[in-house]
Amino acid sequence: MHVHVSHTDGEAKFWLEPKIELALNQGLSQKQLNEALNLVHAHHTEIIDAWRTHFGS
């Protein structure tokens, strides 16, 4: 399970399970990655629920 984070500067992909970690970075700065990672952590449950609703368990 993963989530993509898009920005005009690039894109990142974060694995959500078994733990949150960066899978891919294309063009984002370390500051942007840290901000995205903080958002993924803050909204982890919501992201998982939305992923399961969209794709199924």
mmCIF file of the N, C-alpha and C atoms, coordinates in Angstrom:
data_MODEL
# 
_entry.id   MODEL 
# 
loop_
_atom_site.group_PDB 
_atom_site.id 
_atom_site.type_symbol 
_atom_site.label_atom_id 
_atom_site.label_alt_id 
_atom_site.label_comp_id 
_atom_site.label_asym_id 
_atom_site.label_entity_id 
_atom_site.label_seq_id 
_atom_site.pdbx_PDB_ins_code 
_atom_site.Cartn_x 
_atom_site.Cartn_y 
_atom_site.Cartn_z 
_atom_site.occupancy 
_atom_site.B_iso_or_equiv 
_atom_site.pdbx_formal_charge 
_atom_site.auth_seq_id 
_atom_site.auth_comp_id 
_atom_site.auth_asym_id 
_atom_site.auth_atom_id 
_atom_site.pdbx_PDB_model_num 
ATOM 1   N N  . MET A 1 1  ? 0.859   -1.158 0.000  1.00 0.00 ? 1  MET A N  1 
ATOM 2   C CA . MET A 1 1  ? 0.000   0.000  0.000  1.00 0.00 ? 1  MET A CA 1 
ATOM 3   C C  . MET A 1 1  ? 0.912   1.230  0.000  1.00 0.00 ? 1  MET A C  1 
ATOM 4   N N  . HIS A 1 2  ? 0.591   2.208  -0.845 1.00 0.00 ? 2  HIS A N  1 
ATOM 5   C CA . HIS A 1 2  ? 1.425   3.390  -0.959 1.00 0.00 ? 2  HIS A CA 1 
ATOM 6   C C  . HIS A 1 2  ? 0.589   4.608  -1.319 1.00 0.00 ? 2  HIS A C  1 
ATOM 7   N N  . VAL A 1 3  ? 1.214   5.766  -1.231 1.00 0.00 ? 3  VAL A N  1 
ATOM 8   C CA . VAL A 1 3  ? 0.566   7.009  -1.604 1.00 0.00 ? 3  VAL A CA 1 
ATOM 9   C C  . VAL A 1 3  ? 1.572   7.841  -2.395 1.00 0.00 ? 3  VAL A C  1 
ATOM 10  N N  . HIS A 1 4  ? 1.063   8.531  -3.418 1.00 0.00 ? 4  HIS A N  1 
ATOM 11  C CA . HIS A 1 4  ? 1.885   9.440  -4.214 1.00 0.00 ? 4  HIS A CA 1 
ATOM 12  C C  . HIS A 1 4  ? 1.626   10.866 -3.751 1.00 0.00 ? 4  HIS A C  1 
ATOM 13  N N  . VAL A 1 5  ? 2.689   11.642 -3.686 1.00 0.00 ? 5  VAL A N  1 
ATOM 14  C CA . VAL A 1 5  ? 2.607   13.049 -3.326 1.00 0.00 ? 5  VAL A CA 1 
ATOM 15  C C  . VAL A 1 5  ? 3.115   13.837 -4.521 1.00 0.00 ? 5  VAL A C  1 
ATOM 16  N N  . SER A 1 6  ? 2.268   14.682 -5.080 1.00 0.00 ? 6  SER A N  1 
ATOM 17  C CA . SER A 1 6  ? 2.638   15.458 -6.266 1.00 0.00 ? 6  SER A CA 1 
ATOM 18  C C  . SER A 1 6  ? 2.828   16.925 -5.928 1.00 0.00 ? 6  SER A C  1 
ATOM 19  N N  . HIS A 1 7  ? 3.778   17.529 -6.595 1.00 0.00 ? 7  HIS A N  1 
ATOM 20  C CA . HIS A 1 7  ? 4.104   18.944 -6.429 1.00 0.00 ? 7  HIS A CA 1 
ATOM 21  C C  . HIS A 1 7  ? 4.573   19.431 -7.792 1.00 0.00 ? 7  HIS A C  1 
ATOM 22  N N  . THR A 1 8  ? 4.516   20.726 -8.021 1.00 0.00 ? 8  THR A N  1 
ATOM 23  C CA . THR A 1 8  ? 4.985   21.243 -9.310 1.00 0.00 ? 8  THR A CA 1 
ATOM 24  C C  . THR A 1 8  ? 6.465   20.955 -9.534 1.00 0.00 ? 8  THR A C  1 
ATOM 25  N N  . ASP A 1 9  ? 7.222   20.761 -8.458 1.00 0.00 ? 9  ASP A N  1 
ATOM 26  C CA . ASP A 1 9  ? 8.654   20.466 -8.568 1.00 0.00 ? 9  ASP A CA 1 
ATOM 27  C C  . ASP A 1 9  ? 8.953   18.994 -8.815 1.00 0.00 ? 9  ASP A C  1 
ATOM 28  N N  . GLY A 1 10 ? 7.989   18.114 -8.538 1.00 0.00 ? 10 GLY A N  1 
ATOM 29  C CA . GLY A 1 10 ? 8.235   16.691 -8.710 1.00 0.00 ? 10 GLY A CA 1 
ATOM 30  C C  . GLY A 1 10 ? 7.206   15.846 -7.997 1.00 0.00 ? 10 GLY A C  1 
ATOM 31  N N  . GLU A 1 11 ? 7.611   14.630 -7.675 1.00 0.00 ? 11 GLU A N  1 
ATOM 32  C CA . GLU A 1 11 ? 6.686   13.670 -7.068 1.00 0.00 ? 11 GLU A CA 1 
ATOM 33  C C  . GLU A 1 11 ? 7.457   12.741 -6.139 1.00 0.00 ? 11 GLU A C  1 
ATOM 34  N N  . ALA A 1 12 ? 6.759   12.254 -5.123 1.00 0.00 ? 12 ALA A N  1 
ATOM 35  C CA . ALA A 1 12 ? 7.324   11.254 -4.219 1.00 0.00 ? 12 ALA A CA 1 
ATOM 36  C C  . ALA A 1 12 ? 6.294   10.155 -4.002 1.00 0.00 ? 12 ALA A C  1 
ATOM 37  N N  . LYS A 1 13 ? 6.796   9.003  -3.636 1.00 0.00 ? 13 LYS A N  1 
ATOM 38  C CA . LYS A 1 13 ? 5.942   7.860  -3.312 1.00 0.00 ? 13 LYS A CA 1 
ATOM 39  C C  . LYS A 1 13 ? 6.366   7.365  -1.938 1.00 0.00 ? 13 LYS A C  1 
ATOM 40  N N  . PHE A 1 14 ? 5.382   7.162  -1.066 1.00 0.00 ? 14 PHE A N  1 
ATOM 41  C CA . PHE A 1 14 ? 5.644   6.668  0.276  1.00 0.00 ? 14 PHE A CA 1 
ATOM 42  C C  . PHE A 1 14 ? 4.919   5.352  0.481  1.00 0.00 ? 14 PHE A C  1 
ATOM 43  N N  . TRP A 1 15 ? 5.643   4.349  0.996  1.00 0.00 ? 15 TRP A N  1 
ATOM 44  C CA . TRP A 1 15 ? 5.002   3.122  1.442  1.00 0.00 ? 15 TRP A CA 1 
ATOM 45  C C  . TRP A 1 15 ? 4.257   3.436  2.722  1.00 0.00 ? 15 TRP A C  1 
ATOM 46  N N  . LEU A 1 16 ? 3.088   2.844  2.902  1.00 0.00 ? 16 LEU A N  1 
ATOM 47  C CA . LEU A 1 16 ? 2.275   3.052  4.103  1.00 0.00 ? 16 LEU A CA 1 
ATOM 48  C C  . LEU A 1 16 ? 2.354   1.881  5.067  1.00 0.00 ? 16 LEU A C  1 
ATOM 49  N N  . GLU A 1 17 ? 2.677   0.727  4.572  1.00 0.00 ? 17 GLU A N  1 
ATOM 50  C CA . GLU A 1 17 ? 2.764   -0.480 5.393  1.00 0.00 ? 17 GLU A CA 1 
ATOM 51  C C  . GLU A 1 17 ? 3.962   -1.300 4.949  1.00 0.00 ? 17 GLU A C  1 
ATOM 52  N N  . PRO A 1 18 ? 4.649   -1.994 5.792  1.00 0.00 ? 18 PRO A N  1 
ATOM 53  C CA . PRO A 1 18 ? 4.355   -2.150 7.207  1.00 0.00 ? 18 PRO A CA 1 
ATOM 54  C C  . PRO A 1 18 ? 4.711   -0.907 8.026  1.00 0.00 ? 18 PRO A C  1 
ATOM 55  N N  . LYS A 1 19 ? 5.518   -0.012 7.455  1.00 0.00 ? 19 LYS A N  1 
ATOM 56  C CA . LYS A 1 19 ? 5.791   1.260  8.113  1.00 0.00 ? 19 LYS A CA 1 
ATOM 57  C C  . LYS A 1 19 ? 5.881   2.336  7.046  1.00 0.00 ? 19 LYS A C  1 
ATOM 58  N N  . ILE A 1 20 ? 5.695   3.570  7.440  1.00 0.00 ? 20 ILE A N  1 
ATOM 59  C CA . ILE A 1 20 ? 5.767   4.679  6.500  1.00 0.00 ? 20 ILE A CA 1 
ATOM 60  C C  . ILE A 1 20 ? 7.227   4.925  6.158  1.00 0.00 ? 20 ILE A C  1 
ATOM 61  N N  . GLU A 1 21 ? 7.544   4.870  4.850  1.00 0.00 ? 21 GLU A N  1 
ATOM 62  C CA . GLU A 1 21 ? 8.896   5.161  4.407  1.00 0.00 ? 21 GLU A CA 1 
ATOM 63  C C  . GLU A 1 21 ? 8.889   5.617  2.946  1.00 0.00 ? 21 GLU A C  1 
ATOM 64  N N  . LEU A 1 22 ? 9.884   6.393  2.598  1.00 0.00 ? 22 LEU A N  1 
ATOM 65  C CA . LEU A 1 22 ? 10.014  6.908  1.240  1.00 0.00 ? 22 LEU A CA 1 
ATOM 66  C C  . LEU A 1 22 ? 10.367  5.779  0.288  1.00 0.00 ? 22 LEU A C  1 
ATOM 67  N N  . ALA A 1 23 ? 9.626   5.661  -0.792 1.00 0.00 ? 23 ALA A N  1 
ATOM 68  C CA . ALA A 1 23 ? 9.889   4.646  -1.802 1.00 0.00 ? 23 ALA A CA 1 
ATOM 69  C C  . ALA A 1 23 ? 10.575  5.259  -3.021 1.00 0.00 ? 23 ALA A C  1 
ATOM 70  N N  . LEU A 1 24 ? 10.217  6.508  -3.343 1.00 0.00 ? 24 LEU A N  1 
ATOM 71  C CA . LEU A 1 24 ? 10.722  7.137  -4.570 1.00 0.00 ? 24 LEU A CA 1 
ATOM 72  C C  . LEU A 1 24 ? 10.629  8.640  -4.440 1.00 0.00 ? 24 LEU A C  1 
ATOM 73  N N  . ASN A 1 25 ? 11.646  9.328  -4.908 1.00 0.00 ? 25 ASN A N  1 
ATOM 74  C CA . ASN A 1 25 ? 11.621  10.786 -4.964 1.00 0.00 ? 25 ASN A CA 1 
ATOM 75  C C  . ASN A 1 25 ? 12.103  11.221 -6.334 1.00 0.00 ? 25 ASN A C  1 
ATOM 76  N N  . GLN A 1 26 ? 11.320  12.042 -6.994 1.00 0.00 ? 26 GLN A N  1 
ATOM 77  C CA . GLN A 1 26 ? 11.693  12.579 -8.291 1.00 0.00 ? 26 GLN A CA 1 
ATOM 78  C C  . GLN A 1 26 ? 11.548  14.096 -8.241 1.00 0.00 ? 26 GLN A C  1 
ATOM 79  N N  . GLY A 1 27 ? 12.609  14.779 -7.816 1.00 0.00 ? 27 GLY A N  1 
ATOM 80  C CA . GLY A 1 27 ? 12.656  16.220 -7.913 1.00 0.00 ? 27 GLY A CA 1 
ATOM 81  C C  . GLY A 1 27 ? 12.299  17.026 -6.676 1.00 0.00 ? 27 GLY A C  1 
ATOM 82  N N  . LEU A 1 28 ? 11.835  16.399 -5.614 1.00 0.00 ? 28 LEU A N  1 
ATOM 83  C CA . LEU A 1 28 ? 11.465  17.161 -4.429 1.00 0.00 ? 28 LEU A CA 1 
ATOM 84  C C  . LEU A 1 28 ? 12.694  17.402 -3.546 1.00 0.00 ? 28 LEU A C  1 
ATOM 85  N N  . SER A 1 29 ? 12.739  18.568 -2.929 1.00 0.00 ? 29 SER A N  1 
ATOM 86  C CA . SER A 1 29 ? 13.826  18.902 -2.013 1.00 0.00 ? 29 SER A CA 1 
ATOM 87  C C  . SER A 1 29 ? 13.632  18.149 -0.703 1.00 0.00 ? 29 SER A C  1 
ATOM 88  N N  . GLN A 1 30 ? 14.667  18.147 0.122  1.00 0.00 ? 30 GLN A N  1 
ATOM 89  C CA . GLN A 1 30 ? 14.560  17.497 1.432  1.00 0.00 ? 30 GLN A CA 1 
ATOM 90  C C  . GLN A 1 30 ? 13.478  18.158 2.278  1.00 0.00 ? 30 GLN A C  1 
ATOM 91  N N  . LYS A 1 31 ? 13.369  19.481 2.182  1.00 0.00 ? 31 LYS A N  1 
ATOM 92  C CA . LYS A 1 31 ? 12.327  20.201 2.925  1.00 0.00 ? 31 LYS A CA 1 
ATOM 93  C C  . LYS A 1 31 ? 10.938  19.756 2.473  1.00 0.00 ? 31 LYS A C  1 
ATOM 94  N N  . GLN A 1 32 ? 10.737  19.646 1.172  1.00 0.00 ? 32 GLN A N  1 
ATOM 95  C CA . GLN A 1 32 ? 9.447   19.208 0.646  1.00 0.00 ? 32 GLN A CA 1 
ATOM 96  C C  . GLN A 1 32 ? 9.148   17.768 1.065  1.00 0.00 ? 32 GLN A C  1 
ATOM 97  N N  . LEU A 1 33 ? 10.168  16.913 1.043  1.00 0.00 ? 33 LEU A N  1 
ATOM 98  C CA . LEU A 1 33 ? 9.974   15.524 1.472  1.00 0.00 ? 33 LEU A CA 1 
ATOM 99  C C  . LEU A 1 33 ? 9.589   15.457 2.940  1.00 0.00 ? 33 LEU A C  1 
ATOM 100 N N  . ASN A 1 34 ? 10.257  16.257 3.764  1.00 0.00 ? 34 ASN A N  1 
ATOM 101 C CA . ASN A 1 34 ? 9.924   16.271 5.193  1.00 0.00 ? 34 ASN A CA 1 
ATOM 102 C C  . ASN A 1 34 ? 8.499   16.749 5.429  1.00 0.00 ? 34 ASN A C  1 
ATOM 103 N N  . GLU A 1 35 ? 8.076   17.773 4.695  1.00 0.00 ? 35 GLU A N  1 
ATOM 104 C CA . GLU A 1 35 ? 6.701   18.274 4.829  1.00 0.00 ? 35 GLU A CA 1 
ATOM 105 C C  . GLU A 1 35 ? 5.708   17.200 4.397  1.00 0.00 ? 35 GLU A C  1 
ATOM 106 N N  . ALA A 1 36 ? 6.001   16.531 3.286  1.00 0.00 ? 36 ALA A N  1 
ATOM 107 C CA . ALA A 1 36 ? 5.112   15.472 2.803  1.00 0.00 ? 36 ALA A CA 1 
ATOM 108 C C  . ALA A 1 36 ? 5.059   14.323 3.806  1.00 0.00 ? 36 ALA A C  1 
ATOM 109 N N  . LEU A 1 37 ? 6.207   13.934 4.327  1.00 0.00 ? 37 LEU A N  1 
ATOM 110 C CA . LEU A 1 37 ? 6.257   12.850 5.299  1.00 0.00 ? 37 LEU A CA 1 
ATOM 111 C C  . LEU A 1 37 ? 5.456   13.196 6.549  1.00 0.00 ? 37 LEU A C  1 
ATOM 112 N N  . ASN A 1 38 ? 5.570   14.426 7.006  1.00 0.00 ? 38 ASN A N  1 
ATOM 113 C CA . ASN A 1 38 ? 4.784   14.860 8.167  1.00 0.00 ? 38 ASN A CA 1 
ATOM 114 C C  . ASN A 1 38 ? 3.291   14.771 7.884  1.00 0.00 ? 38 ASN A C  1 
ATOM 115 N N  . LEU A 1 39 ? 2.874   15.151 6.683  1.00 0.00 ? 39 LEU A N  1 
ATOM 116 C CA . LEU A 1 39 ? 1.460   15.063 6.314  1.00 0.00 ? 39 LEU A CA 1 
ATOM 117 C C  . LEU A 1 39 ? 0.993   13.614 6.234  1.00 0.00 ? 39 LEU A C  1 
ATOM 118 N N  . VAL A 1 40 ? 1.826   12.757 5.676  1.00 0.00 ? 40 VAL A N  1 
ATOM 119 C CA . VAL A 1 40 ? 1.470   11.331 5.593  1.00 0.00 ? 40 VAL A CA 1 
ATOM 120 C C  . VAL A 1 40 ? 1.306   10.758 6.998  1.00 0.00 ? 40 VAL A C  1 
ATOM 121 N N  . HIS A 1 41 ? 2.224   11.084 7.889  1.00 0.00 ? 41 HIS A N  1 
ATOM 122 C CA . HIS A 1 41 ? 2.100   10.616 9.278  1.00 0.00 ? 41 HIS A CA 1 
ATOM 123 C C  . HIS A 1 41 ? 0.827   11.167 9.930  1.00 0.00 ? 41 HIS A C  1 
ATOM 124 N N  . ALA A 1 42 ? 0.562   12.446 9.742  1.00 0.00 ? 42 ALA A N  1 
ATOM 125 C CA . ALA A 1 42 ? -0.587  13.094 10.388 1.00 0.00 ? 42 ALA A CA 1 
ATOM 126 C C  . ALA A 1 42 ? -1.920  12.543 9.883  1.00 0.00 ? 42 ALA A C  1 
ATOM 127 N N  . HIS A 1 43 ? -1.955  12.092 8.635  1.00 0.00 ? 43 HIS A N  1 
ATOM 128 C CA . HIS A 1 43 ? -3.207  11.647 8.023  1.00 0.00 ? 43 HIS A CA 1 
ATOM 129 C C  . HIS A 1 43 ? -3.178  10.164 7.648  1.00 0.00 ? 43 HIS A C  1 
ATOM 130 N N  . HIS A 1 44 ? -2.290  9.414  8.273  1.00 0.00 ? 44 HIS A N  1 
ATOM 131 C CA . HIS A 1 44 ? -2.095  8.007  7.933  1.00 0.00 ? 44 HIS A CA 1 
ATOM 132 C C  . HIS A 1 44 ? -3.397  7.208  7.935  1.00 0.00 ? 44 HIS A C  1 
ATOM 133 N N  . THR A 1 45 ? -4.167  7.318  8.990  1.00 0.00 ? 45 THR A N  1 
ATOM 134 C CA . THR A 1 45 ? -5.417  6.551  9.093  1.00 0.00 ? 45 THR A CA 1 
ATOM 135 C C  . THR A 1 45 ? -6.391  6.951  7.990  1.00 0.00 ? 45 THR A C  1 
ATOM 136 N N  . GLU A 1 46 ? -6.515  8.224  7.727  1.00 0.00 ? 46 GLU A N  1 
ATOM 137 C CA . GLU A 1 46 ? -7.410  8.689  6.660  1.00 0.00 ? 46 GLU A CA 1 
ATOM 138 C C  . GLU A 1 46 ? -6.966  8.171  5.296  1.00 0.00 ? 46 GLU A C  1 
ATOM 139 N N  . ILE A 1 47 ? -5.673  8.185  5.055  1.00 0.00 ? 47 ILE A N  1 
ATOM 140 C CA . ILE A 1 47 ? -5.134  7.714  3.771  1.00 0.00 ? 47 ILE A CA 1 
ATOM 141 C C  . ILE A 1 47 ? -5.403  6.224  3.606  1.00 0.00 ? 47 ILE A C  1 
ATOM 142 N N  . ILE A 1 48 ? -5.147  5.445  4.664  1.00 0.00 ? 48 ILE A N  1 
ATOM 143 C CA . ILE A 1 48 ? -5.395  3.991  4.626  1.00 0.00 ? 48 ILE A CA 1 
ATOM 144 C C  . ILE A 1 48 ? -6.881  3.718  4.363  1.00 0.00 ? 48 ILE A C  1 
ATOM 145 N N  . ASP A 1 49 ? -7.759  4.420  5.064  1.00 0.00 ? 49 ASP A N  1 
ATOM 146 C CA . ASP A 1 49 ? -9.199  4.230  4.878  1.00 0.00 ? 49 ASP A CA 1 
ATOM 147 C C  . ASP A 1 49 ? -9.617  4.573  3.453  1.00 0.00 ? 49 ASP A C  1 
ATOM 148 N N  . ALA A 1 50 ? -9.115  5.681  2.923  1.00 0.00 ? 50 ALA A N  1 
ATOM 149 C CA . ALA A 1 50 ? -9.461  6.088  1.554  1.00 0.00 ? 50 ALA A CA 1 
ATOM 150 C C  . ALA A 1 50 ? -8.911  5.079  0.545  1.00 0.00 ? 50 ALA A C  1 
ATOM 151 N N  . TRP A 1 51 ? -7.706  4.572  0.774  1.00 0.00 ? 51 TRP A N  1 
ATOM 152 C CA . TRP A 1 51 ? -7.097  3.595  -0.119 1.00 0.00 ? 51 TRP A CA 1 
ATOM 153 C C  . TRP A 1 51 ? -7.947  2.330  -0.161 1.00 0.00 ? 51 TRP A C  1 
ATOM 154 N N  . ARG A 1 52 ? -8.350  1.861  1.031  1.00 0.00 ? 52 ARG A N  1 
ATOM 155 C CA . ARG A 1 52 ? -9.166  0.641  1.103  1.00 0.00 ? 52 ARG A CA 1 
ATOM 156 C C  . ARG A 1 52 ? -10.547 0.843  0.487  1.00 0.00 ? 52 ARG A C  1 
ATOM 157 N N  . THR A 1 53 ? -11.119 2.016  0.661  1.00 0.00 ? 53 THR A N  1 
ATOM 158 C CA . THR A 1 53 ? -12.415 2.317  0.046  1.00 0.00 ? 53 THR A CA 1 
ATOM 159 C C  . THR A 1 53 ? -12.301 2.297  -1.479 1.00 0.00 ? 53 THR A C  1 
ATOM 160 N N  . HIS A 1 54 ? -11.225 2.878  -1.968 1.00 0.00 ? 54 HIS A N  1 
ATOM 161 C CA . HIS A 1 54 ? -11.042 2.970  -3.420 1.00 0.00 ? 54 HIS A CA 1 
ATOM 162 C C  . HIS A 1 54 ? -10.630 1.631  -4.053 1.00 0.00 ? 54 HIS A C  1 
ATOM 163 N N  . PHE A 1 55 ? -9.647  0.956  -3.445 1.00 0.00 ? 55 PHE A N  1 
ATOM 164 C CA . PHE A 1 55 ? -9.082  -0.248 -4.048 1.00 0.00 ? 55 PHE A CA 1 
ATOM 165 C C  . PHE A 1 55 ? -9.599  -1.551 -3.440 1.00 0.00 ? 55 PHE A C  1 
ATOM 166 N N  . GLY A 1 56 ? -10.237 -1.483 -2.280 1.00 0.00 ? 56 GLY A N  1 
ATOM 167 C CA . GLY A 1 56 ? -10.671 -2.683 -1.574 1.00 0.00 ? 56 GLY A CA 1 
ATOM 168 C C  . GLY A 1 56 ? -9.579  -3.149 -0.637 1.00 0.00 ? 56 GLY A C  1 
ATOM 169 N N  . SER A 1 57 ? -9.931  -4.065 0.230  1.00 0.00 ? 57 SER A N  1 
ATOM 170 C CA . SER A 1 57 ? -8.968  -4.544 1.242  1.00 0.00 ? 57 SER A CA 1 
ATOM 171 C C  . SER A 1 57 ? -7.877  -5.252 0.577  1.00 0.00 ? 57 SER A C  1 
# 
